[in-house]
């Protein structure tokens, strides 16, 4: 799962969670593999279970976002990605 926008609530990614530079998460995240790009914001808790089946709250069924608003879960297309990476004062 890749997040480029704002999410308020709980995020659970079955395998990998990538927060792009424009991502803002206000809530908890649970994932086995976390990639955070410079500039991303996380206000909340993160949990990264070992993946050995013991104490593993991450579902094998896939990725979820709950109690959220302003969700943008799919990565932007290449044109949008270029705009997101430009400084705001241009």
Secondary structure, DSSP 8 states (H G I E B T S, - for coil): -EE-SEEESEEE-SSEEEE-TT-EEES-EE-SEEEE-TT-EEES-EE---SSSTT----TT--EEES-SS---S---HHHHHHHHS-TT-
